[in-house]
């Protein structure tokens, strides 16, 4: 009877691991050898349920953005005169954030945002892909991070 109980607990635990969603939480170190964008610091990510907080740390400076991963449009209010309307969708190991940014101090109105974070199957590498618009078409650039 004990063997059956232990086996049942083990099976339930393995099922829980198989169906658990990805966890982006951790400190991510910039990898210059695999990136096409310059280093803007390391990332500290806290992923809790439907909320993802990304802090970009470079020296003594840091910038934190928090996203709600429900696919509904939200507005993030930044510095006075700036805001960011976004939708964040988590699909498997891929997080895609799309929307528009505005900054009255920089003269930016409805700048398109298209950022994707992809977690490797072994959870040790995070690829950040950003797509920006230009006169000649979209420009795709990447940053790669390794989990510390």
C-alpha positions in Angstrom: 0.0 0.0 0.0 2.9 2.4 0.8 4.4 1.7 -2.6 1.1 2.6 -4.4 0.8 5.8 -2.3 4.4 6.9 -3.0 4.1 6.1 -6.7 0.8 8.1 -6.8 2.5 11.1 -5.1 5.5 10.9 -7.5 3.2 10.8 -10.6 1.2 13.8 -9.3 4.4 15.7 -8.7 5.7 14.9 -12.2 2.4 16.0 -13.7 2.5 19.2 -11.8 6.0 19.9 -13.2 4.9 19.0 -16.8 1.9 21.4 -16.7 3.5 24.3 -14.8 4.0 27.3 -16.9 7.4 28.9 -17.5 9.0 30.9 -14.8 11.1 33.9 -16.0 12.1 34.8 -12.4 15.8 35.3 -11.9 18.8 37.5 -12.5 19.7 37.5 -16.2 23.3 38.5 -17.3 23.8 40.1 -20.7 25.7 37.9 -23.3 27.4 40.2 -25.8 28.6 37.3 -28.0 25.1 36.4 -29.0 23.4 39.9 -29.0 23.0 42.5 -31.8 22.0 45.3 -29.4 24.5 46.9 -27.0 24.6 46.2 -23.3 22.0 48.2 -21.4 22.5 46.2 -18.2 21.4 43.0 -16.7 17.7 42.0 -16.0 16.1 41.1 -12.7 12.7 39.4 -13.4 10.1 38.6 -10.9 7.3 36.4 -12.4 4.4 35.8 -10.2 1.2 34.3 -11.7 -0.2 36.9 -14.3 2.3 39.6 -13.3 5.9 40.0 -14.6 8.2 42.8 -13.3 11.4 43.4 -15.3 14.1 45.6 -13.8 16.9 46.6 -16.1 20.0 47.3 -14.0 23.0 49.2 -15.3 25.5 50.3 -12.6 23.6 52.4 -10.1 20.7 53.1 -12.4 17.7 50.9 -12.8 14.4 51.0 -14.7 11.4 48.8 -13.8 8.4 47.9 -15.9 5.5 45.8 -14.7 3.3 43.9 -17.0 -0.1 42.1 -16.5 0.0 39.0 -18.7 -3.7 38.7 -19.6 -3.8 39.9 -23.3 -5.9 43.0 -22.3 -4.7 46.5 -23.1 -3.2 48.3 -20.0 -1.6 51.7 -19.6 1.6 52.1 -17.8 2.3 55.6 -16.5 6.0 56.4 -16.5 7.7 59.7 -15.9 5.4 62.8 -16.0 4.3 63.2 -19.6 5.0 59.6 -20.7 2.9 56.5 -20.9 2.9 53.2 -22.5 -0.2 51.3 -23.7 0.4 47.6 -24.0 -0.9 44.1 -24.3 1.2 41.3 -22.8 0.5 37.7 -23.8 2.3 34.6 -22.4 2.2 31.7 -24.8 4.2 28.7 -23.6 7.8 30.0 -23.2 7.2 33.2 -25.3 6.1 36.5 -23.8 5.1 39.1 -26.4 4.5 42.7 -25.5 2.9 45.0 -28.1 1.6 48.5 -27.9 2.4 52.2 -28.2 4.6 54.6 -26.2 4.2 58.3 -25.7 6.6 60.9 -24.3 5.8 64.6 -24.4 9.3 65.5 -23.3 10.8 63.6 -26.2 8.1 64.5 -28.7 7.2 60.9 -29.2 3.5 60.1 -30.0 2.2 56.5 -30.5 5.6 54.9 -31.1 4.9 51.3 -31.9 6.4 48.7 -29.4 6.9 45.1 -30.3 9.0 43.2 -27.8 9.3 39.4 -27.4 11.0 37.4 -24.6 11.7 33.7 -25.3 12.8 31.4 -22.5 15.0 28.4 -23.6 13.7 24.9 -22.9 16.4 24.4 -20.3 15.4 27.8 -18.6 19.0 29.0 -18.8 18.9 31.5 -21.6 16.5 34.4 -22.3 16.3 36.0 -25.8 14.9 39.5 -26.1 13.8 40.5 -29.6 12.7 44.0 -30.3 11.2 45.1 -33.6 11.1 48.8 -34.5 9.7 50.6 -37.6 11.8 52.5 -40.0 11.4 54.1 -43.4 12.8 51.0 -45.0 10.7 48.5 -43.0 10.9 46.7 -39.7 14.3 46.4 -37.9 14.7 43.3 -35.7 17.4 43.3 -33.0 18.2 40.9 -30.2 19.8 40.7 -26.7 20.6 37.4 -25.2 20.8 36.9 -21.4 22.1 33.9 -19.3 20.5 33.0 -16.0 22.9 33.6 -13.1 
